[in-house]
């Protein structure tokens, strides 16, 4: 797990660029899924490079985070960005 605490973080910059730039999404063959409902729907069909959650979600959602950790090896969460 990494904590993103700066807008200069590589993961933060990548996600920001993916959200803003279709050419970047096409080039990287990546996209961003926002929200737990969307994540649950799409997680059956795709693998993830990053799973980024807020610190508050991470702290209050132990059950969901545990399930995610079992399925994927790494969870990243944004902190103070």
C-alpha positions as CSV (number, residue, x, y, z in Angstrom):
1,X,0.0,0.0,0.0
2,X,1.2,3.5,-0.8
3,X,-0.1,6.7,0.6
4,X,-0.5,9.5,-1.9
5,X,0.1,12.7,0.0
6,X,1.2,15.0,-2.9
7,X,0.0,16.0,-6.3
8,X,3.5,15.3,-7.5
9,X,3.1,11.6,-6.8
10,X,3.3,9.5,-10.0
11,X,0.1,7.6,-9.4
12,X,-1.8,10.8,-8.7
13,X,-0.5,12.4,-11.9
14,X,-1.4,9.3,-13.9
15,X,-4.9,9.1,-12.6
16,X,-5.4,12.8,-13.1
17,X,-4.2,12.6,-16.7
18,X,-6.4,9.6,-17.4
19,X,-9.4,11.5,-16.1
20,X,-8.7,14.5,-18.3
21,X,-7.2,13.1,-21.5
22,X,-8.8,10.5,-23.8
23,X,-5.6,10.2,-25.8
24,X,-3.7,9.3,-22.6
25,X,-6.4,6.6,-21.8
26,X,-6.1,5.2,-25.3
27,X,-2.3,5.2,-25.3
28,X,-2.0,3.6,-21.8
29,X,-5.0,1.3,-22.5
30,X,-6.3,2.3,-19.1
31,X,-9.3,4.0,-17.6
32,X,-10.6,5.2,-14.3
33,X,-13.6,3.7,-12.5
34,X,-15.2,5.9,-9.8
35,X,-17.5,4.8,-7.1
36,X,-18.1,1.6,-5.2
37,X,-21.1,0.6,-7.3
38,X,-19.2,1.0,-10.6
39,X,-16.2,-0.8,-9.1
40,X,-18.3,-3.8,-8.1
41,X,-19.9,-4.0,-11.5
42,X,-16.7,-3.8,-13.5
43,X,-14.4,-5.8,-11.2
44,X,-15.8,-9.1,-12.5
45,X,-14.5,-8.4,-16.0
46,X,-11.2,-6.4,-15.6
47,X,-8.0,-6.6,-13.6
48,X,-6.7,-3.4,-12.0
49,X,-3.4,-1.7,-12.0
50,X,-4.4,0.5,-9.0
51,X,-7.2,0.7,-6.6
52,X,-7.3,4.1,-5.0
53,X,-9.6,4.9,-2.1
54,X,-9.9,7.9,0.2
55,X,-8.5,7.6,3.7
56,X,-11.9,7.8,5.2
57,X,-13.3,5.0,3.0
58,X,-10.2,2.9,3.9
59,X,-10.8,3.4,7.6
60,X,-14.5,2.7,7.7
61,X,-14.8,-0.1,5.1
62,X,-12.8,-2.9,6.6
63,X,-14.9,-5.7,5.1
64,X,-14.8,-4.3,1.6
65,X,-11.0,-3.5,1.8
66,X,-10.4,-7.1,3.1
67,X,-12.3,-8.6,0.1
68,X,-10.3,-6.3,-2.3
69,X,-7.0,-7.3,-0.7
70,X,-7.8,-11.0,-1.1
71,X,-8.5,-10.5,-4.8
72,X,-5.8,-7.9,-5.7
73,X,-2.4,-7.7,-4.1
74,X,-2.1,-3.9,-3.7
75,X,-4.4,-1.1,-2.6
76,X,-3.4,2.5,-2.9
77,X,-5.3,5.3,-1.2
78,X,-5.3,9.0,-1.6
79,X,-4.4,11.0,1.5
80,X,-4.4,14.8,1.9
81,X,-4.5,15.6,-1.8
